[in-house]
Amino acid sequence: MTENKAPFTRQEENNNVWLSHLDASEFQLVDHGITPTVLPSEAAVGQAMLQELYATAAEKEGDINIALLGGRGAQELHRLLGEIAKTGEKDALLSRLNVFTQDALAPMKMANGFSFVRDFERILGDTFFKKIKSFTPMQTDTDDLETALMGYLTKLENLGGLDIFFIGHGPEANQASHLAYIKPFSGAQWHHVAGIIPISNSILEHHINKFKAGGSLVSERDEQECRAAKYILTLGPAAILQAKKVVQSVVDADTAPAKVDTYAKVLQTTISSDLEEAKQQLNANPGLWIRLHPNTKSFVLPNLGV
């Protein structure tokens, strides 16, 4: 990886590389909390997420920029979008979509079955990708991950940032959690737009298990390459906080039971009004970043126990 160039600054902490934009605004520390919406099924969660997309389309003219959620969390949304693409009834909406991925394992071939791109293609279908305005994944098969990531961020910025950040909730040790793939103690701060962080066994196991549980088409060779990944690329706190709307879904507590406790901790923790204490809380439990966004929906199933 090489040193980045303007307009991004580069910060490294414990081998975690974070990229920031030079004209980052001041941090507003306001804890908005979370009010989960408990829905009866994954299908209902998918429909609720789709309605959030429809609402944004009705409120805004022109392009709609969204970050897709990988794994189980949004598979029902993706299935619905794939079906809609086949009917032609929402072609005008689909033609407005600039679709981005939010995280990725690297280095890894883009054709690997454990790549979110392949999973998106499997569920959304070819017709969806033919009808949307653009699709921009994080590039994982390059020797220069930082430059590739900056190109991705520049495109997102030039399009005006995210209108909807579809996001999940990942369990971590000590009842902590990751958001996108912002890991505990990775040094992520409010102005970090994206990061390249070292892989961990917990990330790999969680990633592989959720892909298998979700029915992804994978091979033993794909799994071997996935387990050899060294980094994870992720959008950072700035990308989350600057999105117009954050739509969270947590549907897989049956296969990832740790989420029962880790989501509860995010739900019940109040972020300190003292900036330094708040930074420590957010670094230890990045799932808390979602509490700082003023326009968040959190759709969950009864198995989360809230």
C-alpha positions as CSV (number, residue, x, y, z in Angstrom):
1,M,0.0,0.0,0.0
2,T,1.2,3.5,-0.8
3,E,1.0,6.9,0.8
4,N,-2.2,8.6,-0.2
5,K,-2.4,12.0,-1.9
6,A,-4.8,15.0,-1.5
7,P,-7.6,15.5,-0.9
8,F,-7.3,12.7,1.7
9,T,-5.2,12.6,4.8
10,R,-3.9,9.3,6.2
11,Q,-3.8,8.2,9.8
12,E,-2.3,4.9,11.0
13,E,-3.0,3.5,14.5
14,N,-1.9,-0.1,15.4
15,N,-1.7,-1.0,11.7
16,N,-5.2,0.3,11.1
17,V,-5.1,2.8,8.2
18,W,-7.9,5.5,8.2
19,L,-8.5,8.0,5.4
20,S,-10.1,11.4,6.1
21,H,-11.3,14.2,3.9
22,L,-9.4,17.5,4.3
23,D,-12.5,19.7,4.7
24,A,-14.1,17.5,7.4
25,S,-16.7,19.4,9.4
26,E,-16.8,19.8,13.2
27,F,-18.0,16.8,15.2
28,Q,-21.5,17.3,16.8
29,L,-21.7,15.0,19.8
30,V,-25.5,14.3,20.2
31,D,-26.7,10.9,21.3
32,H,-30.1,10.4,19.5
33,G,-30.5,6.8,20.9
34,I,-32.1,4.0,19.0
35,T,-35.8,3.0,18.9
36,P,-36.0,-0.5,17.4
37,T,-38.9,-1.5,15.2
38,V,-39.7,-5.2,15.9
39,L,-41.2,-6.9,12.8
40,P,-42.5,-10.5,12.6
41,S,-40.3,-11.9,9.8
42,E,-37.3,-11.3,7.5
43,A,-39.8,-10.7,4.7
44,A,-41.4,-7.9,6.8
45,V,-37.9,-6.4,7.4
46,G,-37.1,-6.5,3.7
47,Q,-40.4,-4.8,2.9
48,A,-39.8,-2.1,5.5
49,M,-36.3,-1.4,4.1
50,L,-37.8,-1.2,0.6
51,Q,-40.3,1.4,1.9
52,E,-37.5,3.5,3.2
53,L,-36.0,3.5,-0.4
54,Y,-39.4,4.5,-1.8
55,A,-39.7,7.3,0.7
56,T,-36.3,8.7,-0.2
57,A,-37.2,8.4,-3.9
58,A,-40.4,10.5,-3.3
59,E,-38.6,13.1,-1.2
60,K,-35.6,13.7,-3.6
61,E,-35.2,14.4,-7.3
62,G,-32.4,12.9,-9.4
63,D,-29.9,10.2,-8.4
64,I,-30.2,8.1,-5.2
65,N,-27.0,6.9,-3.7
66,I,-27.2,3.8,-1.4
67,A,-24.7,1.5,0.3
68,L,-25.9,-2.1,0.2
69,L,-25.7,-4.3,3.3
70,G,-24.1,-7.7,2.8
71,G,-24.8,-11.0,4.4
72,R,-28.2,-12.0,5.9
73,G,-29.3,-8.5,7.0
74,A,-30.7,-7.3,3.7
75,Q,-31.2,-10.4,1.6
76,E,-35.0,-10.0,1.7
77,L,-34.6,-6.4,0.4
78,H,-32.3,-7.6,-2.3
79,R,-34.8,-10.4,-3.3
80,L,-37.6,-7.9,-3.5
81,L,-35.5,-5.5,-5.6
82,G,-34.5,-8.4,-7.9
83,E,-38.2,-9.3,-8.4
84,I,-39.1,-5.7,-9.1
85,A,-36.4,-5.3,-11.7
86,K,-37.9,-8.2,-13.6
87,T,-41.4,-6.6,-13.7
88,G,-40.4,-3.2,-15.1
89,E,-42.8,-1.4,-12.8
90,K,-40.1,0.5,-11.0
91,D,-37.6,1.0,-13.8
92,A,-37.7,4.8,-13.4
93,L,-36.6,4.4,-9.7
94,L,-33.9,1.8,-10.5
95,S,-32.4,4.0,-13.2
96,R,-31.8,6.6,-10.5
97,L,-29.8,4.3,-8.2
98,N,-26.0,4.6,-7.7
99,V,-25.2,1.5,-5.7
100,F,-22.1,1.2,-3.5
101,T,-20.8,-1.6,-1.3
102,Q,-19.7,-0.7,2.2
103,D,-17.0,-3.2,3.1
104,A,-14.9,-6.0,1.6
105,L,-12.2,-8.6,2.5
106,A,-8.9,-8.1,0.7
107,P,-6.9,-9.2,-1.1
108,M,-9.4,-11.4,-2.7
109,K,-10.5,-12.0,-6.3
110,M,-13.7,-10.2,-7.2
111,A,-15.2,-13.5,-8.4
112,N,-14.8,-15.2,-5.0
113,G,-18.1,-16.6,-3.7
114,F,-17.4,-15.0,-0.3
115,S,-17.3,-11.6,-2.0
116,F,-20.3,-9.4,-1.2
117,V,-20.4,-8.6,-5.0
118,R,-21.0,-12.2,-5.9
119,D,-23.8,-12.5,-3.2
120,F,-25.4,-9.3,-4.5
121,E,-25.4,-10.6,-8.0
122,R,-26.8,-13.9,-6.9
123,I,-29.8,-12.4,-5.2
124,L,-30.4,-9.1,-7.0
125,G,-29.9,-10.7,-10.4
126,D,-28.5,-9.5,-13.7
127,T,-31.6,-7.5,-14.6
128,F,-31.2,-5.3,-11.5
129,F,-27.6,-4.4,-12.4
130,K,-28.6,-3.7,-16.0
131,K,-31.3,-1.2,-14.9
132,I,-29.5,0.8,-12.2
133,K,-27.4,3.8,-13.0
134,S,-24.2,2.6,-11.5
135,F,-22.6,-0.1,-9.3
136,T,-19.4,0.6,-7.4
137,P,-17.8,-2.1,-5.3
138,M,-14.6,-1.8,-3.3
139,Q,-11.8,-3.2,-5.3
140,T,-10.1,-6.1,-3.6
141,D,-7.9,-7.6,-6.3
142,T,-5.3,-4.8,-6.4
143,D,-1.8,-4.4,-5.0
144,D,-2.6,-0.8,-4.1
145,L,-5.7,-1.0,-1.8
146,E,-5.4,2.6,-0.6
147,T,-5.4,4.2,-4.0
148,A,-8.3,2.0,-5.1
149,L,-10.2,2.9,-2.0
150,M,-9.6,6.6,-2.5
151,G,-11.0,6.3,-6.1
152,Y,-14.1,4.7,-4.7
153,L,-14.5,7.5,-2.0
154,T,-13.9,10.2,-4.6
155,K,-16.8,8.8,-6.8
156,L,-19.1,8.6,-3.8
157,E,-18.2,12.2,-2.8
158,N,-18.7,13.5,-6.3
159,L,-22.1,12.0,-6.4
160,G,-23.1,13.9,-3.2
161,G,-22.6,11.2,-0.5
162,L,-25.0,8.5,0.6
163,D,-28.8,9.0,0.7
164,I,-29.3,5.7,2.5
165,F,-26.7,3.7,4.4
166,F,-28.2,0.2,4.8
167,I,-26.3,-1.2,7.7
168,G,-26.1,-4.1,10.0
169,H,-24.7,-5.0,13.5
170,G,-21.8,-7.3,14.0
171,P,-21.0,-9.0,17.3
172,E,-17.6,-8.7,18.9
173,A,-16.0,-9.9,22.2
174,N,-16.9,-8.4,25.5
175,Q,-20.5,-7.6,24.3
176,A,-19.0,-5.0,21.9
177,S,-20.0,-4.7,18.2
178,H,-18.8,-3.5,14.8
179,L,-20.7,-1.3,12.4
180,A,-19.9,-1.8,8.7
181,Y,-16.6,-3.4,9.7
182,I,-15.3,-0.7,12.1
183,K,-13.7,-2.9,14.7
184,P,-13.3,-2.3,18.4
185,F,-10.0,-0.5,19.3
186,S,-9.3,0.1,15.6
187,G,-8.9,3.9,16.3
188,A,-11.8,5.0,14.1
189,Q,-12.7,8.6,14.7
190,W,-15.6,10.8,13.6
191,H,-13.7,12.3,10.6
192,H,-12.6,9.0,9.1
193,V,-14.3,8.3,5.9
194,A,-13.0,4.8,5.3
195,G,-10.3,2.4,6.6
196,I,-8.1,-0.6,5.9
197,I,-7.8,-2.7,9.0
198,P,-6.0,-6.0,9.7
199,I,-8.2,-9.1,9.4
200,S,-9.0,-11.1,12.5
201,N,-10.2,-14.7,13.0
202,S,-13.4,-13.4,14.5
203,I,-14.1,-11.4,11.3
204,L,-13.3,-14.3,9.0
205,E,-15.4,-16.8,11.0
206,H,-18.4,-14.4,11.2
207,H,-18.1,-13.5,7.5
208,I,-17.8,-17.2,6.4
209,N,-20.6,-18.4,8.7
210,K,-23.1,-15.7,7.6
211,F,-22.5,-16.4,3.9
212,K,-23.0,-20.1,4.4
213,A,-26.1,-19.5,6.5
214,G,-27.5,-17.2,3.8
215,G,-27.1,-19.8,1.1
216,S,-24.3,-18.3,-0.8
217,L,-22.7,-20.4,-3.6
218,V,-19.1,-21.0,-2.4
219,S,-16.4,-23.6,-3.0
220,E,-13.6,-25.0,-0.9
221,R,-11.1,-22.9,-3.0
222,D,-13.2,-19.8,-2.3
223,E,-13.0,-20.5,1.4
224,Q,-9.3,-21.0,1.3
225,E,-8.7,-17.7,-0.4
226,C,-11.1,-16.0,1.9
227,R,-9.3,-17.3,5.0
228,A,-6.0,-15.9,3.5
229,A,-7.4,-12.4,3.3
230,K,-5.2,-9.9,5.3
231,Y,-7.3,-6.8,5.4
232,I,-10.9,-5.6,5.5
233,L,-11.9,-2.4,3.8
234,T,-14.7,-0.5,5.4
235,L,-16.5,2.8,5.3
236,G,-15.9,4.8,8.4
237,P,-17.8,6.8,10.9
238,A,-17.8,9.9,8.7
239,A,-19.6,8.0,5.9
240,I,-22.2,6.8,8.4
241,L,-22.8,10.2,10.1
242,Q,-22.9,12.1,6.8
243,A,-25.4,9.8,5.2
244,K,-28.9,11.4,4.8
245,K,-30.5,8.3,6.4
246,V,-29.3,5.1,8.1
247,V,-31.4,2.0,7.9
248,Q,-30.3,-0.9,10.1
249,S,-31.5,-4.4,10.0
250,V,-30.7,-7.3,12.4
251,V,-32.3,-10.5,11.4
252,D,-29.9,-13.3,12.2
253,A,-29.8,-13.7,16.0
254,D,-30.7,-17.3,15.6
255,T,-27.4,-18.1,13.8
256,A,-25.4,-15.3,15.5
257,P,-26.8,-15.4,19.1
258,A,-24.2,-13.1,20.4
259,K,-26.1,-10.3,18.7
260,V,-28.8,-10.5,21.5
261,D,-26.4,-9.2,24.1
262,T,-24.3,-6.9,21.8
263,Y,-27.4,-5.2,20.3
264,A,-28.8,-4.8,23.8
265,K,-25.6,-3.1,24.9
266,V,-25.8,-0.5,22.1
267,L,-29.5,0.0,22.8
268,Q,-28.9,0.6,26.5
269,T,-25.6,2.5,26.6
270,T,-25.8,6.3,26.7
271,I,-22.9,8.0,25.0
272,S,-21.1,10.4,27.4
273,S,-21.4,14.2,26.8
274,D,-17.7,14.5,27.6
275,L,-15.9,14.3,24.2
276,E,-12.9,12.3,25.4
277,E,-15.0,9.8,27.3
278,A,-17.3,9.5,24.3
279,K,-14.3,8.8,22.0
280,Q,-13.2,5.9,24.3
281,Q,-16.8,4.5,24.3
282,L,-17.0,4.6,20.5
283,N,-13.5,3.1,20.1
284,A,-14.3,0.2,22.4
285,N,-17.8,-0.4,20.9
286,P,-18.2,1.0,17.4
287,G,-21.8,-0.2,17.2
288,L,-22.5,2.9,19.2
289,W,-21.8,5.2,16.2
290,I,-25.4,4.6,15.0
291,R,-26.7,6.4,18.1
292,L,-25.1,9.6,16.8
293,H,-27.1,9.7,13.6
294,P,-30.3,11.8,13.8
295,N,-32.2,9.9,11.1
296,T,-31.9,6.2,11.9
297,K,-34.4,3.3,11.5
298,S,-33.5,0.0,13.2
299,F,-35.6,-3.0,12.0
300,V,-35.2,-6.2,14.1
301,L,-36.8,-9.5,14.6
302,P,-38.3,-10.8,17.9
303,N,-35.4,-13.2,18.3
304,L,-33.2,-10.2,19.3
305,G,-35.2,-10.0,22.5
306,V,-35.8,-6.3,22.6
